[in-house]
Amino acid sequence: MRGIRGEPVEVWLRDSRPARFVWRGRMHTVIFVQERRVMPAAMPGDGATAGAGGTECWRLEAAPERSVPSATYELCRDLASGRWLLWRA
């Protein structure tokens, strides 16, 4: 399978953590969070594209249904715009 890079998703939070997200028209439920990272905003001229507030990324396991095996996803939010993107290997 080809990797998915930076597709927009709609994310619902519970206690400030991703709980569900819609990707390609399908609701996914977060089963557990593996890791959370916050990267500071890019400095001018360093070639990075993060917004003024930096980027928050969550590596997590999620599944669209109980009968479907979970997969690992990374959801990243631009803290300045609030926009969420999804990555998957």
N, C-alpha and C positions, 0 to 999 in steps of 0.2 A: 504494500500500500504506500502511496505517495504521502509525504508529510503535508500537514495543513499549516499554513503560516499566516498569522495575523488576520483571520476572518472576523468581522464584527459580530458580536453577540449581545443579547440583552440579558442582564444578570440581576437576580433578586438576592438581597442580603438578609441574613438573620444574625443578630448580634455582631454586626459589622464584618461578617464573613460570607462568602458566596454560599448560597443554599441551593439555588436552582439557576439554570440558564437555558435560553432558547438558542439553538444552533441549527441552521438550515431547516427552520420550521418545526423542530422537534424539541420538546421540553426534556432536559436532563436534570436528574437529582444528584446532588453532591453526596457521596457516601462518606468520604473523609478527606481531610486536608493533610497533605504530606509536608508542605513547606509554604512559608510566606516570605517574600523579599520586598524591600523598598529600596529603589534606586533613586538617588538624588537627581535633580534636574541637570540637564546637560549644560556644560559651560560653552559659551560662544566659541566657535571655531574648532570644537573637538570632534565634529562629524556625527555626533549622536542626534537622535530626533526626539528625545523626551520633551514633554511640555515643561512649562515654567515650574510646576509643582513636583515633577519627578514621575516615577512609575511604580505602581504596586503590583506585584505578581504573586499569584497563588497557584501552586502545583497541587492537583487534587485528583481523586478518583471519582468518577461519576458514571451513571448509566441512564439510558432513556426509559427503561422499564425494568421491573424486577426479574423478568425472565431473560434479559439480555445481559451478558457479562459486562462488568465495568471496564473502563479504559482510563488511562492517564491523560489529563488535559492540563494546559497552563492557561489561566485567565489573567490578563494584564490590563490594568486600568491606568490611563493617563490621568494623573491627579488634577491637572489644570482644567481639562475638558470634561472629565468624567466618562470618557469613551472607553468601552471594553473591547478587547480583541482576544481571540482564541488561537492557541497553538496546539498541535498534536503531532507526535512522531509518526 
